[in-house]
Amino acid sequence: MKKIAVLLFMFPSLLMAQEESNVQDQIMGIVGFYANRVGQLAEAIPEEKYDWRPAEGIRSAGEAVMHVAQANYWLSIKWGPNYLLKSIL
């Protein structure tokens, strides 16, 4: 019994493996929800307004949408093909 306890303390990642996947699922669910919302917002913005920026040195509307899309894509590929968002395919 003592050997099992020592092994569990030496390799705590063995205990966390199932929970980590659940956390990834939850995070990707949240990311997917907001990716969908940003997509709806991007479609609602007229194309000629994508160059608008609220002030000098701040991202334009189009740059902000691209920033979110790139971040979502990076997060999806970082966790593997099972987590690729359907909205970016």
Phi, psi and omega in degrees: 000321181296323179295321179295317179298318179297316179298319180294324178285331179284329183234067182296340179296335177296326180283333186266354187303314181291319182293323181300317179299320178296319178296317178299318178300317180294315180296317180293330174296317178293314179299317179298320179299311182287331175298320177296318180295318179294322176299318177296319178296317180298322179289332181281339180280127177298145185303324181289348180265358182294338179274352182293136174227141185293332178199163179298136178087000179251145181304143173286171179300317179295319178294323179294318178296317178296322179300313180295317180297317179294319179296318178296319179296314180301315180297320180295314182286334178297324183267357174107169186295337179292341184253006178300130181287135179297332183288345181256359181273000000 
